[in-house]
């Protein structure tokens, strides 16, 4: 039995509303940083998933905005279908509550961000986050803390790309270790190295590579 769960014939969503707020050159401490993820809506086909809908996403985003964080990091799955202009347009509206306060937002690539035609899905993603400059992985210092954002979609990478990321990862850790102003390193990515979730288990590739 085979079923097509999603498809899109839409063109690439435009970059009319990019999310491009930079961190200030100096972060005033103490500072709040928010980490969250997997905020995508459910598909109508995911009958096993209890999706509370847009209202709860709005509640969460408003609560985040109320904290006035120095930065927000998202661990991936902002949208259901990365190839869909509609999904990204919906996200544009949902992020308005953070946009109104110019809160920097730094996402990791989830598997749903690359769902569909990968090139078009990535075009939608990077159109929304131009400060990433096409990078699938990157590091962001926030005061004495370095956040390392990884791409854990290993199945869609070539061996060369996986090796390139791993070399960067080790070099970034080494640089943080040498820097006396760095007090903490936080590594994040979409697929969990460890989890108590029932729908998805821990990812052994993440444990082995990172």
Secondary structure, 3 states (H helix, E strand, C coil): CCCCCCCCCCCCCCCCCCCCCCCCCCCCCCCCEEEECCCCCCCCCCCCCCCCCHHHHHHHHHHHHHCCCCEEEECCCCCCCCCCHHHHHHHHHHCHHHHCCCCEEEECCCCHHHCCCHHHHHHHHHHHCHHHCCCCCEEEEECCEEEEECCCCHHHCCHHHHHHHHHHHHHHHHHHHHCCCCCEEEEECCCCCCCCCCCCCCCHHHHHHC
